[in-house]
Each structure stands twice: as structure tokens, then as C-alpha cells.
Amino acid sequence: MINYKEKLAPVKAFVFDFDGVMTNGDVWVYGDGETVRCGNIKDGFAVQYAVKKGYTVAVISGATSKSIDNRMAMLGVEQVYTGCGDKIKTYNRFLADNGLSDEQVLCMGDDLPDYPLLQRAGVATCPADAAVEIKNIVDYISIFPGGKGCVRDVIEQVLRLQGNWFHPDAVVW
């Protein structure tokens, strides 16, 4: 059986759920119906760093909100799929559009709607506070909860393993 770290070598893309992964899952609903979420700045740095390094980053979420679109646009993530009732259908389109195989994708999800994606992705991961059903099927459980560094955790592991993480002599800001 291949171990988790070995599975990171072919990763070229990251697929994240939004609520509960890039956020702690709290959603503020304003009177006009707009929702606001809180993200982690270190997670955001890792996402934009991965994009700058040439990795494909996508969000596949059942939620729909301007706050999701705005946050991902700020980080340079162009592939944002919201309002997804069938995440596998969206994932299949993502793979086809980007010429990727399952083995090249690290996916992070936290709850039952992410279950089918995690079963398919080459590397299945989740935050520390994911649902027990999700924890039971993933390759790696981050030590960090959703919205508190779990995204950075997995991105940094992949980029370090592949020699693409920060080097003092090769700053890319």
C-alpha cells in the first residue's frame, strides 16, 4: 500500500470545499440575505502561492455567495464552482477541462457532500474537525481545523515535497 507522502509526488492540483475547509464553517447572514465568511490569512497565502507556482487550485462548493467568489478572486483562483448539487459531475468537468487524472489531485473536504470527491481524488484530506465519516476515508487528517490552517498544511506539504515551497534566494512575491 502506498503511503500518504508518496501520494503527494504527482499532485498538480488542489480541490477544496469552501465552508468548513477554507472557513471554520460559521456563516453570518445579513438582512438582505448576503452571507459572509471568515477565512485564514495563512491559508490564503498558501493558496495564492500555489497559484503563482503553477498549481491548479479550485473550489467546489454547494454554497453560493459573493463572499466565496470575492475571496477566491483575491487569491487568484479562477476555477470556482459554487451551488454544486452534484460535486462529482463538477469534479469530472474540472478534470477534463484541465487534463488531469485523479492521481494528480489533492482534495480536502469536511462533511458528507464531499464524500464522493474524497473517494475519487488521488489524495483525500480533511480538517481536524471534519465529520467522522470523512475522517474514516481520507489519507490524511490535518492537525488544524477548518478555517484555521488546514489548507496551508496540505499545500505546504505538497510544495515542500516537490521542492516548490519558499526558498530565501528565490522569492516570488
Salt bridges, closest charged atoms under 4 A:
ASP17 OD1 - LYS87 NZ 3.21
ASP19 OD1 - ARG37 NE 2.52
ASP102 OD2 - ARG120 NE 3.13
ASP114 OD1 - LYS87 NZ 2.55
ASP139 OD1 - LYS7 NZ 2.91
GLU156 OE1 - ARG152 NE 3.06
GLU156 OE2 - ARG160 NH2 2.80
